[in-house]
């Protein structure tokens, strides 16, 4: 067990909130807290099952597939994501080792083949768990295997250890002495004897690689999925579609109305006479050409067929009229409205889902605002998902001795994961921005040195940072020096 002990001078009575879906328990002090763990787990598992259910809805599946295809793009080398260390202040030797370990982690995940499935599971379930398996006798060999774990079977737990405050002005407030984090695994599947395992298995924090959606319910502080806001419109769409189908089936056919003259017959006699007339007209005699026999094909009256109504003496006698079918069977405005609401809840541009909308390959200025928002949404998803891969890289580098825990904490903010992009909009935007900047530089070129300085042009027109300016000046100096060291062309020809 590993408990993060808080130093004496940094102790506080306030429990830090971690919006990572953990179940928090407080122990010690004057009063502890109790959480209905089993009830909360059942509620969360039911929500995950609900996500998986609506993900099978055809329209939702189409939108989720579009999101995953945009986020996971296979390159020519079959690597959808690469490690970016150009901002990390480390030697090239250590960087090469980190590149090697990152490729090893991707091979363990079989990421070049299963990247789409892994990302889709994370997106739909809102959580992703992988067990990190190492060799206890030789941990320097690093991670040996990565095993996926169903989110409904494992939960993250934080136990806050408190003790009574013996000093200070507020002695009644207990202080936090330490925080213990671990995972609880419970096999909810039935075994051969149809029994379920009630007790859970406690797993250390470093043995599990965990990533969540980052979308948190402010009231319950629980992590919810990206499909959470699509539950209501999807259920409404299902109901309206069922209602439309039932209405069309019941109102589509025309029906006959039989008004039968029953004269002065009493009520019972009139009903009997009406049934006889119904049976007489509904009995069909069918001649079978194969056997030469006549069959009596008697059908029973259905509520969706004809109507038989008695008419008393003084009426207009027996009459047969026609009840027309539904007149507005082609109106689908309510279904289309809810379908658009589903796509809006999933942040997918409606133009991608409509069959009569073509793909725009024009200038970046012609790209719709919805496409810009969708591109930024995909970038946020990639950034959130990259935490999972970086966590695996951290464990692998520490086990192999490439980095220490302190080294990783220092360089982790500068580590990037570069995903392949298949968005034509991004390429158009970058090209047009660069083209406009070059045109602006050409326009003010005669004024550089008189009204504008080179540094002003680099900062305000090319939008370079200080690091990029230093790197660019260094590269230009090296290239100029290499050009000066080259022999003259006559010597090369001779």
C-alpha positions, 0 to 999 in steps of 0.5 A: 500500500502507498499513502501520500503523506502530507508534510507537517507544515502543509496539512489542511482541514480541507479535502482536495477535490479530484474530478477524476471519478474517484470515490472519496472516503474520509477516515479518522478525526472526530467524524468520518464519512460513509459512502454507499459504495455499492449503490454508487457503483450500480448507478455508475454501471447503469449509466455506462450500460446506457451509453453503450445502448444508445451508441448502437442507435444507427444515427448515434453510431454514425456520429460516433464513427465520424468522430473516431475517424476524425480523431484517429487517422492512420499515417503512411507508417500506420502510426496514428500518434507520434511522440513530440519532444522538441520542447523537452530539455533533454539530451538526444540520447535520452530522447531516442530512448523515450522514442523507443519506449513509446513505440514499445508501448504502442506495440503492447497496445497493438495501437496500429491495429486497434487504435480505433477500437480503443478510442471508441471504447474510451469515448463511449464508456467515458473511462478506460482502464488497462492493467499494467503487468510487470515481472516482479522478479525483474521489473527493469524489463519494463511493462510485459503486458497491458490488459484491458479492464471493463469499466463496470468491474473496476473503480478508483478510490481515494481514502483521506486519512484525518487526525484530530488537530491538537494545536492551533486556533481551531482544534476541532477541525481534523487535519489531513495526514495523508491520502491513499489512492487505489483501485477496487476490482470486482468481477460482476460476471457469473461463473459456472455455478451462476454465482457472482463475486461479492468481494472486491480485489484491491489494486495499487494505483501504479498497476492501473493506467486510467483515463476518463472523459474529463466531463464532470457532473457538478452536483454529484462530482461524478465523471460522465460520458460525452454521450450524456447530453445525447440521452434525452434527445435519443430517447425522444427520437425513439419515441417519436419514431415509434409513434410515427410508425404506429400512426402510419400503420393504423391510418394508412389503409382505407376502411369501409363503414357499413350502416346496417338497418336493424328496424325495430329489433330490440338491442340484443336481437339487433346485435345478433342480426349485425353479427350474422351480417358481418359473418355473411359478408366476411366469409370467403369461398376459395376454389383450390385448383390443385385438389378441386375442393372449395375452402371456407376462408373465414377471417375475424374482424380487426379493429384496423379493418371495416366498421359495422354500425347498426341503424334504427328505423327512420334512418336511410337504410343500409349504406356503405361508405369509405373512411379515408386514410391519413392525409399527412403521412409524409410530414416528418418535421418532428423527426427531423427536428429531433434528429438534428438535436441528436447531432447537435448534442454530439457536436457533429456538424449537421452538414456531415450527416445530411445525404444531400450535402457534398464535401467542400474542397474550396478555400478555408474561408468557405469552411463553415463555422460548424466545421471549425468548432468540430475541429477544435472539439476533436483536438480537445478529445485528442488532448484528453486521450493523450493522458492515457498514453503518456501515463503508460510512457511514464511507467515504462520510462521509470521502470527501464531507468530512462527517467526518474519520477522527479525528472518526469514531473519536471518535463511532462508539461513540455511533452506532446503527442502529435496526432495525424490530421486528416482535416483538409480545413487545417491544411488550408488554414495553415497555407493561407495564413502563411501565404498572407504573412508572406504577402504582408512581408513583401509589401513592407519590405522597403520599409524594413530598417526605416520604419520597421525592425526585423524583430518587429516583423518576426514577432508581429507579422510572422508571429514567432515566439522568442524560442522560435526566433532564436532557433530560426536565427541559429539555423540560418547561421549554420546554413550560411556557414555551411554554404561558405565552406563549400568549394567553388563550382569550378573545383567541383566540376574539375 
